[in-house]
């Protein structure tokens, strides 16, 4: 475990080097929050609720969703594509470490950096600049646990795409396709209740909604109670276990096609 913690610390320090990138991310997030504020304010004009959500609930969901979107981007697929293409993955395979856990702890360093530099400032902006009152409730208390599970799910998707690079050596098309599917089907941009009822019910059966819709709902509607939140957490946990297991099995097959040449 000490070796993995060293990897986490190293990736966190690397994140500090690229602090200007985080400054631009914060600036972009502020612009996005401003645009979506006036957009949804105009949508809610003369309306108290839409699809069962008030303006504050929808805006908390959408604005915080932009920060969570950045937070849950692991870039593991791009990192693995580079390591496979350059052949550096061979150095990891010859060391007494688990590749999946190595990539996970490597990405966790950037997760912690994004949490402090983007997610927490976004919450402060919501409260003190846009004057949005975040209601207290059970959902807010269990939000951190849901966010951790959401991150593990996002990692599993990116790690799976990274494993496909053992076959393709290229990640661009695969990663873009994955980003589109996850963004659209997870409720990252638009809350799932705004989808037609039939599509909404279908999406709830897929793992994508457990990445964004579940944790964001816990913040936007924290008073729904255990009867709602416990099944949502159970679904998240199920998909984490299932995808971790499937990616480990797929790794055993993908590693067999690895070919590295050079000198």
Kinemage of the C-alpha trace (Angstrom):
@kinemage 1
@onewidth
@group {chain A} dominant
@subgroup {mainchain}
@vectorlist {calphas} color= white
{ca unk a 1} P 0.000 0.000 0.000
{ca unk a 2} L 2.891 2.383 0.716
{ca unk a 3} L 3.999 2.189 -2.911
{ca unk a 4} L 0.528 3.185 -4.130
{ca unk a 5} L 0.366 6.082 -1.666
{ca unk a 6} L 3.705 7.261 -3.047
{ca unk a 7} L 2.176 7.180 -6.539
{ca unk a 8} L -0.798 9.234 -5.279
{ca unk a 9} L 1.505 11.801 -3.696
{ca unk a 10} L 3.578 12.012 -6.858
{ca unk a 11} L 0.568 12.607 -9.112
{ca unk a 12} L -0.734 15.253 -6.694
{ca unk a 13} L 2.604 17.080 -6.888
{ca unk a 14} L 2.487 16.903 -10.686
{ca unk a 15} L -0.960 18.495 -10.533
{ca unk a 16} L 0.515 21.410 -8.572
{ca unk a 17} L 2.932 22.047 -11.439
{ca unk a 18} L 0.026 22.604 -13.844
{ca unk a 19} L -1.766 25.096 -11.592
{ca unk a 20} L -2.394 27.496 -14.486
{ca unk a 21} L -4.503 24.783 -16.092
{ca unk a 22} L -6.639 24.711 -12.966
{ca unk a 23} L -6.966 28.500 -13.037
{ca unk a 24} L -8.341 28.321 -16.572
{ca unk a 25} L -10.670 25.500 -15.495
{ca unk a 26} L -11.980 27.663 -12.651
{ca unk a 27} L -12.487 30.627 -15.014
{ca unk a 28} L -14.299 28.411 -17.529
{ca unk a 29} L -16.455 26.998 -14.760
{ca unk a 30} L -17.458 30.493 -13.601
{ca unk a 31} L -18.479 31.402 -17.165
{ca unk a 32} L -20.461 28.162 -17.475
{ca unk a 33} L -22.213 28.775 -14.151
{ca unk a 34} L -23.161 32.300 -15.211
{ca unk a 35} L -24.555 31.194 -18.558
{ca unk a 36} L -26.544 28.304 -17.108
{ca unk a 37} L -27.902 30.538 -14.337
{ca unk a 38} L -29.562 32.935 -16.781
{ca unk a 39} L -30.532 30.101 -19.140
{ca unk a 40} L -32.405 28.136 -16.483
{ca unk a 41} L -33.799 31.323 -14.958
{ca unk a 42} L -35.427 32.097 -18.303
{ca unk a 43} L -36.684 28.501 -18.617
{ca unk a 44} L -38.275 28.738 -15.166
{ca unk a 45} L -39.829 32.134 -15.862
{ca unk a 46} L -43.333 32.240 -14.300
{ca unk a 47} L -42.936 28.615 -13.137
{ca unk a 48} L -42.381 27.302 -9.643
{ca unk a 49} L -41.387 23.779 -10.674
{ca unk a 50} L -40.540 21.792 -13.797
{ca unk a 51} L -40.668 17.997 -13.814
{ca unk a 52} L -40.882 18.133 -10.027
{ca unk a 53} L -37.766 20.304 -9.569
{ca unk a 54} L -37.569 23.919 -8.417
{ca unk a 55} L -35.159 26.395 -10.003
{ca unk a 56} L -32.744 26.174 -7.064
{ca unk a 57} L -32.713 22.369 -7.215
{ca unk a 58} L -32.081 22.361 -10.961
{ca unk a 59} L -29.391 25.016 -10.783
{ca unk a 60} L -27.583 23.304 -7.916
{ca unk a 61} L -27.646 20.097 -9.976
{ca unk a 62} L -26.383 21.741 -13.193
{ca unk a 63} L -23.811 24.107 -11.659
{ca unk a 64} L -22.334 21.560 -9.290
{ca unk a 65} L -22.475 19.045 -12.144
{ca unk a 66} L -19.921 21.087 -14.112
{ca unk a 67} L -17.461 20.900 -11.202
{ca unk a 68} L -18.148 17.210 -10.605
{ca unk a 69} L -17.642 16.574 -14.337
{ca unk a 70} L -14.105 17.962 -14.067
{ca unk a 71} L -13.546 16.142 -10.786
{ca unk a 72} L -14.478 12.736 -12.210
{ca unk a 73} L -12.305 12.981 -15.322
{ca unk a 74} L -9.478 10.541 -14.633
{ca unk a 75} L -7.667 10.698 -18.018
{ca unk a 76} L -6.584 7.104 -17.346
{ca unk a 77} L -7.498 6.106 -20.911
{ca unk a 78} L -5.192 8.757 -22.396
{ca unk a 79} L -2.420 7.918 -19.931
{ca unk a 80} L -2.586 4.200 -20.715
{ca unk a 81} L -2.679 4.877 -24.448
{ca unk a 82} L 0.561 6.860 -24.126
{ca unk a 83} L 2.199 4.188 -21.949
{ca unk a 84} L 1.263 1.402 -24.361
{ca unk a 85} L 2.282 3.356 -27.464
{ca unk a 86} L 5.644 4.369 -25.983
{ca unk a 87} L 6.276 0.962 -24.410
{ca unk a 88} L 6.682 2.344 -20.877
{ca unk a 89} L 3.860 0.070 -19.697
{ca unk a 90} L 6.432 -2.752 -19.749
{ca unk a 91} L 8.232 -1.174 -16.777
{ca unk a 92} L 5.037 -1.370 -14.710
{ca unk a 93} L 4.325 -4.951 -15.726
{ca unk a 94} L 7.742 -6.092 -14.516
{ca unk a 95} L 7.321 -4.482 -11.089
{ca unk a 96} L 5.459 -6.033 -8.128
{ca unk a 97} L 2.481 -3.710 -8.515
{ca unk a 98} L -1.043 -4.151 -9.799
{ca unk a 99} L -1.559 -2.092 -12.989
{ca unk a 100} L -5.195 -1.331 -12.206
{ca unk a 101} L -4.431 -0.038 -8.706
{ca unk a 102} L -1.387 1.841 -10.007
{ca unk a 103} L -3.554 3.715 -12.520
{ca unk a 104} L -6.235 4.290 -9.874
{ca unk a 105} L -3.882 5.879 -7.343
{ca unk a 106} L -2.200 7.862 -10.103
{ca unk a 107} L -5.564 9.395 -11.005
{ca unk a 108} L -6.511 9.980 -7.355
{ca unk a 109} L -3.794 12.607 -7.033
{ca unk a 110} L -5.478 14.703 -9.733
{ca unk a 111} L -8.854 13.985 -8.097
{ca unk a 112} L -7.686 15.547 -4.833
{ca unk a 113} L -6.200 18.491 -6.694
{ca unk a 114} L -9.475 19.122 -8.574
{ca unk a 115} L -11.475 18.753 -5.365
{ca unk a 116} L -9.586 21.562 -3.670
{ca unk a 117} L -9.090 23.796 -6.702
{ca unk a 118} L -12.441 23.502 -8.505
{ca unk a 119} L -15.219 21.648 -6.667
{ca unk a 120} L -15.000 23.447 -3.311
{ca unk a 121} L -14.687 26.930 -4.955
{ca unk a 122} L -17.760 26.102 -7.059
{ca unk a 123} L -19.785 25.375 -3.932
{ca unk a 124} L -18.621 28.678 -2.418
{ca unk a 125} L -19.632 30.521 -5.591
{ca unk a 126} L -23.072 28.913 -5.487
{ca unk a 127} L -23.652 30.093 -1.926
{ca unk a 128} L -21.992 33.515 -1.791
{ca unk a 129} L -22.159 34.814 -5.393
{ca unk a 130} L -25.282 33.271 -6.924
{ca unk a 131} L -27.076 33.260 -3.563
{ca unk a 132} L -28.322 29.691 -3.944
{ca unk a 133} L -29.268 28.079 -0.662
{ca unk a 134} L -28.072 24.486 -0.476
{ca unk a 135} L -30.599 22.660 1.708
{ca unk a 136} L -29.351 20.494 4.543
{ca unk a 137} L -30.458 16.887 4.745
{ca unk a 138} L -29.516 13.240 4.670
{ca unk a 139} L -28.430 13.399 1.046
{ca unk a 140} L -25.800 16.014 1.795
{ca unk a 141} L -24.318 13.804 4.525
{ca unk a 142} L -23.934 10.756 2.272
{ca unk a 143} L -22.914 12.752 -0.806
{ca unk a 144} L -19.153 12.183 -0.187
{ca unk a 145} L -19.648 8.394 -0.167
{ca unk a 146} L -21.700 8.560 -3.356
{ca unk a 147} L -19.047 10.768 -4.982
{ca unk a 148} L -16.315 8.226 -4.175
{ca unk a 149} L -18.369 5.439 -5.751
{ca unk a 150} L -19.042 7.682 -8.761
{ca unk a 151} L -15.310 8.275 -9.151
{ca unk a 152} L -14.598 4.551 -9.054
{ca unk a 153} L -17.226 4.008 -11.762
{ca unk a 154} L -15.723 6.730 -13.922
{ca unk a 155} L -12.291 5.169 -13.412
{ca unk a 156} L -13.599 1.746 -14.487
{ca unk a 157} L -14.937 3.166 -17.761
{ca unk a 158} L -11.675 4.992 -18.492
{ca unk a 159} L -9.581 1.977 -17.491
{ca unk a 160} L -11.628 -0.233 -19.823
{ca unk a 161} L -10.966 2.165 -22.714
{ca unk a 162} L -7.295 2.137 -21.735
{ca unk a 163} L -7.243 -1.666 -21.922
{ca unk a 164} L -8.696 -1.495 -25.432
{ca unk a 165} L -5.520 0.375 -26.397
{ca unk a 166} L -3.679 -2.935 -26.067
{ca unk a 167} L -5.550 -3.810 -29.268
{ca unk a 168} L -5.824 -0.428 -31.020
{ca unk a 169} L -2.855 1.599 -29.643
{ca unk a 170} L -5.065 4.645 -30.247
{ca unk a 171} L -7.561 6.129 -27.830
{ca unk a 172} L -8.942 9.240 -29.519
{ca unk a 173} L -12.042 7.779 -31.177
{ca unk a 174} L -12.788 5.404 -28.312
{ca unk a 175} L -12.430 8.108 -25.664
{ca unk a 176} L -14.586 10.638 -27.525
{ca unk a 177} L -17.330 8.034 -28.006
{ca unk a 178} L -17.174 7.146 -24.325
{ca unk a 179} L -17.332 10.807 -23.289
{ca unk a 180} L -20.429 11.405 -25.415
{ca unk a 181} L -22.223 8.331 -24.090
{ca unk a 182} L -21.432 9.062 -20.451
{ca unk a 183} L -22.234 12.773 -20.701
{ca unk a 184} L -25.591 12.256 -22.405
{ca unk a 185} L -26.791 9.132 -20.592
{ca unk a 186} L -25.610 9.984 -17.083
{ca unk a 187} L -27.495 13.239 -16.603
{ca unk a 188} L -24.269 15.234 -16.457
{ca unk a 189} L -25.709 18.123 -18.475
{ca unk a 190} L -29.478 17.782 -17.988
{ca unk a 191} L -31.137 16.156 -14.962
{ca unk a 192} L -32.656 12.801 -15.886
{ca unk a 193} L -36.210 13.845 -14.823
{ca unk a 194} L -36.236 16.195 -17.833
{ca unk a 195} L -35.965 13.200 -20.181
{ca unk a 196} L -39.182 11.546 -21.445
{ca unk a 197} L -40.524 9.081 -18.872
{ca unk a 198} L -39.751 5.974 -20.955
{ca unk a 199} L -36.139 7.022 -21.600
{ca unk a 200} L -35.775 8.086 -17.956
{ca unk a 201} L -36.764 4.617 -16.741
{ca unk a 202} L -34.353 2.941 -19.170
{ca unk a 203} L -31.444 5.175 -18.124
{ca unk a 204} L -31.964 4.291 -14.465
{ca unk a 205} L -31.061 0.679 -15.288
{ca unk a 206} L -27.728 1.657 -16.879
{ca unk a 207} L -24.475 2.290 -14.980
{ca unk a 208} L -24.010 5.774 -16.458
{ca unk a 209} L -26.617 7.437 -14.222
{ca unk a 210} L -24.752 6.202 -11.138
{ca unk a 211} L -21.822 8.472 -12.054
{ca unk a 212} L -23.508 11.883 -12.075
{ca unk a 213} L -27.257 11.639 -11.473
{ca unk a 214} L -26.992 9.834 -8.130
{ca unk a 215} L -24.516 12.116 -6.289
{ca unk a 216} L -25.956 15.311 -7.776
{ca unk a 217} L -29.489 14.339 -6.776
{ca unk a 218} L -28.302 13.862 -3.196
{ca unk a 219} L -27.181 17.502 -3.100
{ca unk a 220} L -30.059 19.010 -5.075
{ca unk a 221} L -32.766 17.020 -3.212
{ca unk a 222} L -31.165 15.998 0.102
{ca unk a 223} L -34.469 15.355 1.900
{ca unk a 224} L -35.695 12.425 -0.170
{ca unk a 225} L -34.833 9.995 2.642
{ca unk a 226} L -33.254 6.549 3.006
{ca unk a 227} L -36.020 4.941 0.962
{ca unk a 228} L -34.672 6.755 -2.100
{ca unk a 229} L -30.965 7.102 -1.313
{ca unk a 230} L -30.233 3.574 -0.087
{ca unk a 231} L -31.282 1.893 -3.382
{ca unk a 232} L -29.275 4.514 -5.295
{ca unk a 233} L -26.161 3.748 -3.256
{ca unk a 234} L -26.785 0.006 -3.684
{ca unk a 235} L -26.933 0.456 -7.477
{ca unk a 236} L -23.674 2.409 -7.409
{ca unk a 237} L -21.956 -0.241 -5.297
{ca unk a 238} L -23.242 -3.029 -7.545
{ca unk a 239} L -21.846 -1.396 -10.681
{ca unk a 240} L -18.501 -0.645 -8.989
{ca unk a 241} L -18.054 -4.302 -8.035
{ca unk a 242} L -19.291 -5.545 -11.407
{ca unk a 243} L -17.107 -3.222 -13.499
{ca unk a 244} L -14.007 -3.749 -11.356
{ca unk a 245} L -14.434 -7.495 -11.777
{ca unk a 246} L -15.067 -7.284 -15.523
{ca unk a 247} L -12.086 -4.994 -16.150
{ca unk a 248} L -9.773 -7.309 -14.204
{ca unk a 249} L -10.958 -10.265 -16.280
{ca unk a 250} L -10.549 -8.266 -19.476
{ca unk a 251} L -7.016 -7.262 -18.438
{ca unk a 252} L -6.019 -10.938 -18.366
{ca unk a 253} L -7.011 -11.198 -22.019
{ca unk a 254} L -5.763 -7.799 -23.194
{ca unk a 255} L -2.265 -8.289 -21.778
{ca unk a 256} L -1.797 -11.318 -24.037
{ca unk a 257} L -1.757 -9.153 -27.202
{ca unk a 258} L 0.829 -6.666 -25.933
{ca unk a 259} L 3.738 -6.286 -28.332
{ca unk a 260} L 6.654 -3.957 -27.551
{ca unk a 261} L 9.636 -3.461 -29.814
{ca unk a 262} L 12.451 -0.973 -29.774
{ca unk a 263} L 15.851 -0.425 -28.323
